Amino acid sequence: MPPVQSPARSATDDLRGEWAVLFTLAAVQFTSIVDFMIVMPLGPRLIGSLGIDTARFGWIVSSYTFAAGIAGLAGAAILDRVDRRTAFLVQYSGFVVGTLLCGLADGFVPLLAARIVTGAFGGVLGGQSLAIVGDLFPAERRGQATGTLMSAFAVASVAGVPAGIWMGNAWGWQAPFLVLAAASLPLLALAAWAIPPLASHVGDPGEPALVRLRDTLTHPDHRRAFSLVSVLMIGAFAVIPFISASYVANVGVSEERLPLVFVAGGLVTLLGSPVIGRLVDRCGALAVFRAIVPVSAAMMVVITHLPAVGVAVAALATAVLMLANTGRMVAAMAMINATVAPARRGGFMAANSSIQHVACGVGTALGGALVSGVPGEPLVGYDRAGWCGAAVTLASLWFAARLRPGPSGPPSTPIRSLAAAAEAEAAAGEGMASIEAE
C-alpha cells in the first residue's frame, strides 16, 4: 500500500503557529515583568505588614536582581546543550513556583527566599524568549516579532502593575503574587503546546561548562553586543529610577495622578512597538537605531529639566521617552540576534540578561551619585543625571556600528520548516511500515 501523505500546511497555518508562539512568549513576559515591577509600589504595605525597615525592603528588591544575574551566568554555560523548549518550560515552571511562594510567605526570610527563587528562574525568561524568536523567525521578520514581544512591557505598565497595586491594597500584598501564579499555570500549558521542539543548536555535550561560559563571554562578537547593551542600560537607568520622585517634587504631579503618566506612556509604547518592529524589518535595524537614539537622548535631557508644568506635559514627555527607549531596544536586539550563531544563542541571551541586570545597577548607582533631595524639597542634580544619561546613550551609536553579522548558516528554523520535517519523518515511517507489511 502506498504511504499515507500528511495534508499540506498552508501559509495561514504557518502564520497561526507563529502568532501562537508570539502570543505565548508575550504573555509569559507580561507575568514575569509584573512580578518584578509590583514589589516596588507595594513597598509601604510590605514594610508595614512584615515589620521591616527600608534596608531589609531593599534586600527584597535587590535579591531578585542578584539571583537573576547569577542564574544568567550559569545559564550561559548550559542552556545551549538542551532543547530551548525544554529549557523555557523548566524556567517558567520555576518562576511559577517562586511566585506562589511569594504569595504564601508570611515573613521577611520566607519572602526573601521566594524572591531569590523567582529571580533565578524568571530573570532569564526574557533572554530565552528572544533566543526562541531568533530561532523561529527569519531575519527579515525578526524586528516585528521582537517589537511584538517587547510590547508586553507596555501592557504590564498599563494594566498589570495598576491591577496588582489595587489587589494589594484591597486584599493584602500577597494577593498579586497568588493571582499571578494562578494565571501562569494555563500559560505554562499553552507554552508546552505552542512552542515547538528546538534542538538543532545543541552542540558537543562533552564540552566543559566552564569552557562554554568562557567562550560565550569572550567571543569578540559577543563582547561587542554586551558592550552595546551595557551602554544602553547604564544611560537609561541613570534617569529612569528618579522620574517619579522628580515629577512629584519638581514638576507638580501629585502622587494620586502619577499613575496616569505611566499609563499614557504604556499605551503609546503598546501601539508603537510593533510599528517600530516593522520599520526595522523594512529599513534595517541599524538605520532605525540611529534614528531613535538621538530622540531618546534628547528626551532624557527634557525630562530632567522639566519645570512645574503639570501632569499633561509630563505624560507626553514620558510617552515619547518610553517609546524611544523601547524602540531602540527593539532595533538593538534585532541587530544583536543577527550577530550570534544559533548554536550559541541560548547561552548568549542568558549571559546578556545577567549583564543587563548588572548594568541597570551601575546606571542607578550613577544617577544616585548625582541626584540628591529630601522629602518635601525639589530634587537637586537631576539635570546632571540627564546630561550624563544622554551622553552615554549617544555613545551607543558607536557601539552599534561595531556589531558584525554572525557566521553563515540557517539563521532560523521557521515553524513551517519544523512542520515539514515532522511530516516528512512521519511519511517516511509510514512508508517503511507499508514495505514491511508487504
Secondary structure as a PSIPRED ss2 file (coil, helix, strand):
# PSIPRED VFORMAT (PSIPRED V4.0)

   1 M C   1.000  0.000  0.000
   2 P C   1.000  0.000  0.000
   3 P C   1.000  0.000  0.000
   4 V C   1.000  0.000  0.000
   5 Q C   1.000  0.000  0.000
   6 S C   1.000  0.000  0.000
   7 P C   1.000  0.000  0.000
   8 A C   1.000  0.000  0.000
   9 R C   1.000  0.000  0.000
  10 S C   1.000  0.000  0.000
  11 A H   0.000  1.000  0.000
  12 T H   0.000  1.000  0.000
  13 D H   0.000  1.000  0.000
  14 D H   0.000  1.000  0.000
  15 L H   0.000  1.000  0.000
  16 R H   0.000  1.000  0.000
  17 G H   0.000  1.000  0.000
  18 E H   0.000  1.000  0.000
  19 W H   0.000  1.000  0.000
  20 A H   0.000  1.000  0.000
  21 V H   0.000  1.000  0.000
  22 L H   0.000  1.000  0.000
  23 F H   0.000  1.000  0.000
  24 T H   0.000  1.000  0.000
  25 L H   0.000  1.000  0.000
  26 A H   0.000  1.000  0.000
  27 A H   0.000  1.000  0.000
  28 V H   0.000  1.000  0.000
  29 Q H   0.000  1.000  0.000
  30 F H   0.000  1.000  0.000
  31 T H   0.000  1.000  0.000
  32 S H   0.000  1.000  0.000
  33 I H   0.000  1.000  0.000
  34 V H   0.000  1.000  0.000
  35 D H   0.000  1.000  0.000
  36 F H   0.000  1.000  0.000
  37 M H   0.000  1.000  0.000
  38 I H   0.000  1.000  0.000
  39 V C   1.000  0.000  0.000
  40 M C   1.000  0.000  0.000
  41 P C   1.000  0.000  0.000
  42 L C   1.000  0.000  0.000
  43 G H   0.000  1.000  0.000
  44 P H   0.000  1.000  0.000
  45 R H   0.000  1.000  0.000
  46 L H   0.000  1.000  0.000
  47 I H   0.000  1.000  0.000
  48 G H   0.000  1.000  0.000
  49 S H   0.000  1.000  0.000
  50 L H   0.000  1.000  0.000
  51 G C   1.000  0.000  0.000
  52 I C   1.000  0.000  0.000
  53 D C   1.000  0.000  0.000
  54 T H   0.000  1.000  0.000
  55 A H   0.000  1.000  0.000
  56 R H   0.000  1.000  0.000
  57 F H   0.000  1.000  0.000
  58 G H   0.000  1.000  0.000
  59 W H   0.000  1.000  0.000
  60 I H   0.000  1.000  0.000
  61 V H   0.000  1.000  0.000
  62 S H   0.000  1.000  0.000
  63 S H   0.000  1.000  0.000
  64 Y H   0.000  1.000  0.000
  65 T H   0.000  1.000  0.000
  66 F H   0.000  1.000  0.000
  67 A H   0.000  1.000  0.000
  68 A H   0.000  1.000  0.000
  69 G H   0.000  1.000  0.000
  70 I H   0.000  1.000  0.000
  71 A H   0.000  1.000  0.000
  72 G H   0.000  1.000  0.000
  73 L H   0.000  1.000  0.000
  74 A H   0.000  1.000  0.000
  75 G H   0.000  1.000  0.000
  76 A H   0.000  1.000  0.000
  77 A H   0.000  1.000  0.000
  78 I H   0.000  1.000  0.000
  79 L H   0.000  1.000  0.000
  80 D H   0.000  1.000  0.000
  81 R H   0.000  1.000  0.000
  82 V C   1.000  0.000  0.000
  83 D C   1.000  0.000  0.000
  84 R H   0.000  1.000  0.000
  85 R H   0.000  1.000  0.000
  86 T H   0.000  1.000  0.000
  87 A H   0.000  1.000  0.000
  88 F H   0.000  1.000  0.000
  89 L H   0.000  1.000  0.000
  90 V H   0.000  1.000  0.000
  91 Q H   0.000  1.000  0.000
  92 Y H   0.000  1.000  0.000
  93 S H   0.000  1.000  0.000
  94 G H   0.000  1.000  0.000
  95 F H   0.000  1.000  0.000
  96 V H   0.000  1.000  0.000
  97 V H   0.000  1.000  0.000
  98 G H   0.000  1.000  0.000
  99 T H   0.000  1.000  0.000
 100 L H   0.000  1.000  0.000
 101 L H   0.000  1.000  0.000
 102 C H   0.000  1.000  0.000
 103 G H   0.000  1.000  0.000
 104 L H   0.000  1.000  0.000
 105 A C   1.000  0.000  0.000
 106 D C   1.000  0.000  0.000
 107 G C   1.000  0.000  0.000
 108 F H   0.000  1.000  0.000
 109 V H   0.000  1.000  0.000
 110 P H   0.000  1.000  0.000
 111 L H   0.000  1.000  0.000
 112 L H   0.000  1.000  0.000
 113 A H   0.000  1.000  0.000
 114 A H   0.000  1.000  0.000
 115 R H   0.000  1.000  0.000
 116 I H   0.000  1.000  0.000
 117 V H   0.000  1.000  0.000
 118 T H   0.000  1.000  0.000
 119 G H   0.000  1.000  0.000
 120 A H   0.000  1.000  0.000
 121 F H   0.000  1.000  0.000
 122 G H   0.000  1.000  0.000
 123 G C   1.000  0.000  0.000
 124 V C   1.000  0.000  0.000
 125 L H   0.000  1.000  0.000
 126 G H   0.000  1.000  0.000
 127 G H   0.000  1.000  0.000
 128 Q H   0.000  1.000  0.000
 129 S H   0.000  1.000  0.000
 130 L H   0.000  1.000  0.000
 131 A H   0.000  1.000  0.000
 132 I H   0.000  1.000  0.000
 133 V H   0.000  1.000  0.000
 134 G H   0.000  1.000  0.000
 135 D H   0.000  1.000  0.000
 136 L H   0.000  1.000  0.000
 137 F C   1.000  0.000  0.000
 138 P C   1.000  0.000  0.000
 139 A H   0.000  1.000  0.000
 140 E H   0.000  1.000  0.000
 141 R H   0.000  1.000  0.000
 142 R H   0.000  1.000  0.000
 143 G H   0.000  1.000  0.000
 144 Q H   0.000  1.000  0.000
 145 A H   0.000  1.000  0.000
 146 T H   0.000  1.000  0.000
 147 G H   0.000  1.000  0.000
 148 T H   0.000  1.000  0.000
 149 L H   0.000  1.000  0.000
 150 M H   0.000  1.000  0.000
 151 S H   0.000  1.000  0.000
 152 A H   0.000  1.000  0.000
 153 F H   0.000  1.000  0.000
 154 A H   0.000  1.000  0.000
 155 V H   0.000  1.000  0.000
 156 A H   0.000  1.000  0.000
 157 S H   0.000  1.000  0.000
 158 V H   0.000  1.000  0.000
 159 A H   0.000  1.000  0.000
 160 G H   0.000  1.000  0.000
 161 V H   0.000  1.000  0.000
 162 P H   0.000  1.000  0.000
 163 A H   0.000  1.000  0.000
 164 G H   0.000  1.000  0.000
 165 I H   0.000  1.000  0.000
 166 W H   0.000  1.000  0.000
 167 M H   0.000  1.000  0.000
 168 G H   0.000  1.000  0.000
 169 N H   0.000  1.000  0.000
 170 A H   0.000  1.000  0.000
 171 W H   0.000  1.000  0.000
 172 G C   1.000  0.000  0.000
 173 W C   1.000  0.000  0.000
 174 Q C   1.000  0.000  0.000
 175 A H   0.000  1.000  0.000
 176 P H   0.000  1.000  0.000
 177 F H   0.000  1.000  0.000
 178 L H   0.000  1.000  0.000
 179 V H   0.000  1.000  0.000
 180 L H   0.000  1.000  0.000
 181 A H   0.000  1.000  0.000
 182 A H   0.000  1.000  0.000
 183 A H   0.000  1.000  0.000
 184 S H   0.000  1.000  0.000
 185 L H   0.000  1.000  0.000
 186 P H   0.000  1.000  0.000
 187 L H   0.000  1.000  0.000
 188 L H   0.000  1.000  0.000
 189 A H   0.000  1.000  0.000
 190 L H   0.000  1.000  0.000
 191 A H   0.000  1.000  0.000
 192 A H   0.000  1.000  0.000
 193 W H   0.000  1.000  0.000
 194 A H   0.000  1.000  0.000
 195 I C   1.000  0.000  0.000
 196 P C   1.000  0.000  0.000
 197 P C   1.000  0.000  0.000
 198 L C   1.000  0.000  0.000
 199 A C   1.000  0.000  0.000
 200 S C   1.000  0.000  0.000
 201 H C   1.000  0.000  0.000
 202 V C   1.000  0.000  0.000
 203 G C   1.000  0.000  0.000
 204 D C   1.000  0.000  0.000
 205 P C   1.000  0.000  0.000
 206 G C   1.000  0.000  0.000
 207 E C   1.000  0.000  0.000
 208 P C   1.000  0.000  0.000
 209 A H   0.000  1.000  0.000
 210 L H   0.000  1.000  0.000
 211 V H   0.000  1.000  0.000
 212 R H   0.000  1.000  0.000
 213 L H   0.000  1.000  0.000
 214 R H   0.000  1.000  0.000
 215 D H   0.000  1.000  0.000
 216 T H   0.000  1.000  0.000
 217 L H   0.000  1.000  0.000
 218 T H   0.000  1.000  0.000
 219 H C   1.000  0.000  0.000
 220 P H   0.000  1.000  0.000
 221 D H   0.000  1.000  0.000
 222 H H   0.000  1.000  0.000
 223 R H   0.000  1.000  0.000
 224 R H   0.000  1.000  0.000
 225 A H   0.000  1.000  0.000
 226 F H   0.000  1.000  0.000
 227 S H   0.000  1.000  0.000
 228 L H   0.000  1.000  0.000
 229 V H   0.000  1.000  0.000
 230 S H   0.000  1.000  0.000
 231 V H   0.000  1.000  0.000
 232 L H   0.000  1.000  0.000
 233 M H   0.000  1.000  0.000
 234 I H   0.000  1.000  0.000
 235 G H   0.000  1.000  0.000
 236 A H   0.000  1.000  0.000
 237 F H   0.000  1.000  0.000
 238 A C   1.000  0.000  0.000
 239 V C   1.000  0.000  0.000
 240 I H   0.000  1.000  0.000
 241 P H   0.000  1.000  0.000
 242 F H   0.000  1.000  0.000
 243 I H   0.000  1.000  0.000
 244 S H   0.000  1.000  0.000
 245 A H   0.000  1.000  0.000
 246 S H   0.000  1.000  0.000
 247 Y H   0.000  1.000  0.000
 248 V H   0.000  1.000  0.000
 249 A H   0.000  1.000  0.000
 250 N H   0.000  1.000  0.000
 251 V H   0.000  1.000  0.000
 252 G C   1.000  0.000  0.000
 253 V C   1.000  0.000  0.000
 254 S C   1.000  0.000  0.000
 255 E C   1.000  0.000  0.000
 256 E C   1.000  0.000  0.000
 257 R C   1.000  0.000  0.000
 258 L H   0.000  1.000  0.000
 259 P H   0.000  1.000  0.000
 260 L H   0.000  1.000  0.000
 261 V H   0.000  1.000  0.000
 262 F H   0.000  1.000  0.000
 263 V H   0.000  1.000  0.000
 264 A H   0.000  1.000  0.000
 265 G H   0.000  1.000  0.000
 266 G H   0.000  1.000  0.000
 267 L H   0.000  1.000  0.000
 268 V H   0.000  1.000  0.000
 269 T H   0.000  1.000  0.000
 270 L H   0.000  1.000  0.000
 271 L H   0.000  1.000  0.000
 272 G H   0.000  1.000  0.000
 273 S H   0.000  1.000  0.000
 274 P H   0.000  1.000  0.000
 275 V H   0.000  1.000  0.000
 276 I H   0.000  1.000  0.000
 277 G H   0.000  1.000  0.000
 278 R H   0.000  1.000  0.000
 279 L H   0.000  1.000  0.000
 280 V H   0.000  1.000  0.000
 281 D H   0.000  1.000  0.000
 282 R H   0.000  1.000  0.000
 283 C H   0.000  1.000  0.000
 284 G C   1.000  0.000  0.000
 285 A H   0.000  1.000  0.000
 286 L H   0.000  1.000  0.000
 287 A H   0.000  1.000  0.000
 288 V H   0.000  1.000  0.000
 289 F H   0.000  1.000  0.000
 290 R H   0.000  1.000  0.000
 291 A H   0.000  1.000  0.000
 292 I H   0.000  1.000  0.000
 293 V H   0.000  1.000  0.000
 294 P H   0.000  1.000  0.000
 295 V H   0.000  1.000  0.000
 296 S H   0.000  1.000  0.000
 297 A H   0.000  1.000  0.000
 298 A H   0.000  1.000  0.000
 299 M H   0.000  1.000  0.000
 300 M H   0.000  1.000  0.000
 301 V H   0.000  1.000  0.000
 302 V H   0.000  1.000  0.000
 303 I H   0.000  1.000  0.000
 304 T H   0.000  1.000  0.000
 305 H C   1.000  0.000  0.000
 306 L C   1.000  0.000  0.000
 307 P C   1.000  0.000  0.000
 308 A C   1.000  0.000  0.000
 309 V C   1.000  0.000  0.000
 310 G C   1.000  0.000  0.000
 311 V H   0.000  1.000  0.000
 312 A H   0.000  1.000  0.000
 313 V H   0.000  1.000  0.000
 314 A H   0.000  1.000  0.000
 315 A H   0.000  1.000  0.000
 316 L H   0.000  1.000  0.000
 317 A H   0.000  1.000  0.000
 318 T H   0.000  1.000  0.000
 319 A H   0.000  1.000  0.000
 320 V H   0.000  1.000  0.000
 321 L H   0.000  1.000  0.000
 322 M H   0.000  1.000  0.000
 323 L H   0.000  1.000  0.000
 324 A H   0.000  1.000  0.000
 325 N H   0.000  1.000  0.000
 326 T H   0.000  1.000  0.000
 327 G H   0.000  1.000  0.000
 328 R H   0.000  1.000  0.000
 329 M H   0.000  1.000  0.000
 330 V H   0.000  1.000  0.000
 331 A H   0.000  1.000  0.000
 332 A H   0.000  1.000  0.000
 333 M H   0.000  1.000  0.000
 334 A H   0.000  1.000  0.000
 335 M H   0.000  1.000  0.000
 336 I H   0.000  1.000  0.000
 337 N H   0.000  1.000  0.000
 338 A H   0.000  1.000  0.000
 339 T H   0.000  1.000  0.000
 340 V C   1.000  0.000  0.000
 341 A C   1.000  0.000  0.000
 342 P H   0.000  1.000  0.000
 343 A H   0.000  1.000  0.000
 344 R H   0.000  1.000  0.000
 345 R H   0.000  1.000  0.000
 346 G H   0.000  1.000  0.000
 347 G H   0.000  1.000  0.000
 348 F H   0.000  1.000  0.000
 349 M H   0.000  1.000  0.000
 350 A H   0.000  1.000  0.000
 351 A H   0.000  1.000  0.000
 352 N H   0.000  1.000  0.000
 353 S H   0.000  1.000  0.000
 354 S H   0.000  1.000  0.000
 355 I H   0.000  1.000  0.000
 356 Q H   0.000  1.000  0.000
 357 H H   0.000  1.000  0.000
 358 V H   0.000  1.000  0.000
 359 A H   0.000  1.000  0.000
 360 C H   0.000  1.000  0.000
 361 G H   0.000  1.000  0.000
 362 V H   0.000  1.000  0.000
 363 G H   0.000  1.000  0.000
 364 T H   0.000  1.000  0.000
 365 A H   0.000  1.000  0.000
 366 L H   0.000  1.000  0.000
 367 G H   0.000  1.000  0.000
 368 G H   0.000  1.000  0.000
 369 A H   0.000  1.000  0.000
 370 L H   0.000  1.000  0.000
 371 V C   1.000  0.000  0.000
 372 S E   0.000  0.000  1.000
 373 G C   1.000  0.000  0.000
 374 V C   1.000  0.000  0.000
 375 P C   1.000  0.000  0.000
 376 G C   1.000  0.000  0.000
 377 E C   1.000  0.000  0.000
 378 P C   1.000  0.000  0.000
 379 L C   1.000  0.000  0.000
 380 V E   0.000  0.000  1.000
 381 G C   1.000  0.000  0.000
 382 Y H   0.000  1.000  0.000
 383 D H   0.000  1.000  0.000
 384 R H   0.000  1.000  0.000
 385 A H   0.000  1.000  0.000
 386 G H   0.000  1.000  0.000
 387 W H   0.000  1.000  0.000
 388 C H   0.000  1.000  0.000
 389 G H   0.000  1.000  0.000
 390 A H   0.000  1.000  0.000
 391 A H   0.000  1.000  0.000
 392 V H   0.000  1.000  0.000
 393 T H   0.000  1.000  0.000
 394 L H   0.000  1.000  0.000
 395 A H   0.000  1.000  0.000
 396 S H   0.000  1.000  0.000
 397 L H   0.000  1.000  0.000
 398 W H   0.000  1.000  0.000
 399 F H   0.000  1.000  0.000
 400 A H   0.000  1.000  0.000
 401 A H   0.000  1.000  0.000
 402 R C   1.000  0.000  0.000
 403 L C   1.000  0.000  0.000
 404 R C   1.000  0.000  0.000
 405 P C   1.000  0.000  0.000
 406 G C   1.000  0.000  0.000
 407 P C   1.000  0.000  0.000
 408 S C   1.000  0.000  0.000
 409 G C   1.000  0.000  0.000
 410 P C   1.000  0.000  0.000
 411 P C   1.000  0.000  0.000
 412 S C   1.000  0.000  0.000
 413 T C   1.000  0.000  0.000
 414 P C   1.000  0.000  0.000
 415 I H   0.000  1.000  0.000
 416 R H   0.000  1.000  0.000
 417 S H   0.000  1.000  0.000
 418 L H   0.000  1.000  0.000
 419 A H   0.000  1.000  0.000
 420 A H   0.000  1.000  0.000
 421 A H   0.000  1.000  0.000
 422 A H   0.000  1.000  0.000
 423 E H   0.000  1.000  0.000
 424 A H   0.000  1.000  0.000
 425 E H   0.000  1.000  0.000
 426 A H   0.000  1.000  0.000
 427 A H   0.000  1.000  0.000
 428 A H   0.000  1.000  0.000
 429 G H   0.000  1.000  0.000
 430 E H   0.000  1.000  0.000
 431 G H   0.000  1.000  0.000
 432 M H   0.000  1.000  0.000
 433 A H   0.000  1.000  0.000
 434 S H   0.000  1.000  0.000
 435 I H   0.000  1.000  0.000
 436 E H   0.000  1.000  0.000
 437 A H   0.000  1.000  0.000
 438 E C   1.000  0.000  0.000
